[in-house]
Amino acid sequence: MAFETIEIDDVIAACNGGGGPLGHPRVYLNLTPHGRVECPYCSRLFVNPKMAGRMPPEIGVAMPSAHKPGEERPEEGPAPRQPGTP
């Protein structure tokens, strides 16, 4: 069981253990991919209820091909020679 559960609306949590003499260095914790993360110093559990239990969509960019469909592609050059090969 977590020491304390804190709900946030972000995907990055900042934790300093509550500050003061019992605090710890500020750490930034990533909640992806599960929407929850536990602080390794103080065991506080940070949860984003909108993400919890869900896998976020993959982040990436689909790049269009530089070649037109059906267009012949230029031949690739030979692989570079490895040292010690004839």
C-alpha positions in Angstrom: 0.0 0.0 0.0 1.3 3.5 -0.9 2.2 6.0 1.8 -0.1 8.5 0.2 -1.9 8.7 -3.1 -2.0 12.0 -5.0 -4.1 12.5 -8.1 -2.8 14.8 -10.8 -3.8 15.9 -14.3 -0.3 15.8 -15.8 2.0 13.0 -17.1 5.0 14.3 -15.0 4.9 14.6 -11.2 7.3 16.6 -9.1 7.9 15.2 -5.7 10.0 16.6 -2.8 8.6 14.5 0.0 6.6 17.3 1.3 9.6 19.6 1.9 10.9 20.6 5.3 13.4 18.5 7.3 11.8 15.2 6.3 11.7 16.0 2.6 14.0 14.7 -0.1 15.6 16.1 -3.3 13.0 17.1 -5.9 12.5 14.4 -8.5 10.4 14.4 -11.6 8.5 11.2 -12.2 7.0 10.1 -15.5 3.5 8.6 -15.2 3.5 7.0 -18.7 2.6 4.4 -19.8 0.3 3.3 -17.0 -0.8 6.6 -15.5 0.7 6.0 -12.2 4.2 6.0 -10.6 5.6 5.7 -7.0 8.2 8.0 -5.7 11.4 6.0 -5.0 12.2 8.2 -2.0 9.0 8.6 -0.1 6.7 6.0 -1.7 4.0 8.5 -2.5 1.9 7.2 -5.4 1.0 9.7 -8.1 -2.0 8.8 -10.3 -3.5 10.4 -13.3 -7.1 9.0 -13.3 -7.6 9.8 -17.0 -4.6 7.6 -17.9 -4.7 4.9 -15.2 -5.1 1.5 -16.6 -4.9 2.6 -20.2 -2.0 2.5 -22.6 -1.5 6.0 -24.2 -1.5 6.2 -28.0 1.9 5.7 -29.5 3.7 8.8 -30.2 5.3 9.1 -33.6 5.1 10.6 -37.0 4.3 8.8 -40.2 6.6 10.1 -42.9 5.5 9.9 -46.5 7.7 8.1 -48.9 9.9 10.3 -51.1 9.2 8.0 -54.0 6.0 7.9 -56.0 4.0 4.6 -56.1 5.3 2.4 -58.9 8.4 4.6 -59.3 11.6 2.6 -59.7 14.1 3.3 -56.9 17.8 3.8 -57.6 20.0 0.9 -56.9 21.7 1.0 -53.5 25.4 1.1 -53.5 27.4 -1.8 -52.2 28.0 -2.2 -48.5 31.2 -0.6 -47.3 34.1 -3.0 -47.1 34.9 -4.4 -43.7 38.6 -4.3 -42.6 40.3 -7.6 -43.3 37.9 -8.6 -46.2 39.2 -9.0 -49.8 
